[in-house]
Amino acid sequence: MADKLIIDKTKTALVIIDLQKGVVGRPCQPYESSFVVKHASGLAQAFRKNQMPVFLVRVTPSADMKDGLKPIADIPAQTVSSGRTPEWAEIIPELGPESSDFIITKRQWGAFYGTELDLQLRRRNIDTIVLCGISTNIGVESTARFAYEYGYQQIFVEDAMTSGRSRDEHDNTVKNIFPRMGRVRKTEDILAELA
């Protein structure tokens, strides 16, 4: 049985990874993106109601694609960037954003490297992050690894995240990686604690 979840509302922030127009339209497993969006939106509303910080992270390379990660395979840059419209990096409307939210733009998988996320969390005396988004084993896991190394406590919301490729990838991260870095919970657990 999992230990009782206690959230210090003065030291906890919500970090939502890549729930943006260009990402949520892709196929996901084990949860459909609409399911994840619904849960993440509910979490964001609860955090805002409690005057707790909400960080909405989006990924996008610069216009010239020079700062985007390059795949190992020999794939031309125009192939990697094809299909990206100007709206591709916009946060989905279900999440707002609200005026109190923080928008973090990243250029790679994780939300810490090369961004001001750590600085903005520390300036607000945040020591715990509740983490969710797409995709579990890439953007969310990469962010979690950095957060662990930076000393943050973490709560992973299993049903507010999903993999972009397979149930196995999601399950591996949730069952084998996340428990080493924090606590894995469901959306209802977080909402009950914040009520």
Secondary structure, DSSP 8 states (H G I E B T S, - for coil): --------TTSEEEEEE--BHHHHTS--BSS-HHHHHHHHHHHHHHHHHTT--EEEEEE---TT-TTS---SS---HHHHHTT--TTTTSB-GGG---TT-EEEEESSSSSSTTSSHHHHHHHTT--EEEEEEE-IIIIIHHHHHHHHHTT-EEEEEEEEEEBSS-HHHHHHIIIIIGGGTSEEE-HHHHHHHH-
